[in-house]
Amino acid sequence: VPDNGFRIGRVFGELVFNSDRLMSGTHALFVCGEQGMECHDLGSTNGSWVRLRDNALLDYGDCLLAGRTVWRLGRPAL
């Protein structure tokens, strides 16, 4: 993950999912912090959902729903 993070979206971003109609044009920004991965919703229409109910840093194994795509945070391959 680059130092400034990466964006996901249906139209714009470093990862683009153009066939996912539930994902906004620019949906969310992911940034690595010292304590974990931060997910910042970028004003998406449908939101970004984490299985936790409060604001939290994402940790390995956490799941996130953005559009119709479910993400599971894993460790990078070495």
HELIX and SHEET records of a PDB file:
SHEET    1   A 4 LEU A  15  VAL A  16  0                                        
SHEET    2   A 4 PHE A   6  GLY A   9  1                                        
SHEET    3   A 4 ALA A  28  GLY A  33 -1                                        
SHEET    4   A 4 GLY A  36  ASP A  41 -1                                        
SHEET    1   B 3 SER A  48  VAL A  50  0                                        
SHEET    2   B 3 CYS A  63  ALA A  66 -1                                        
SHEET    3   B 3 THR A  69  ARG A  72 -1                                        
END                                                                             
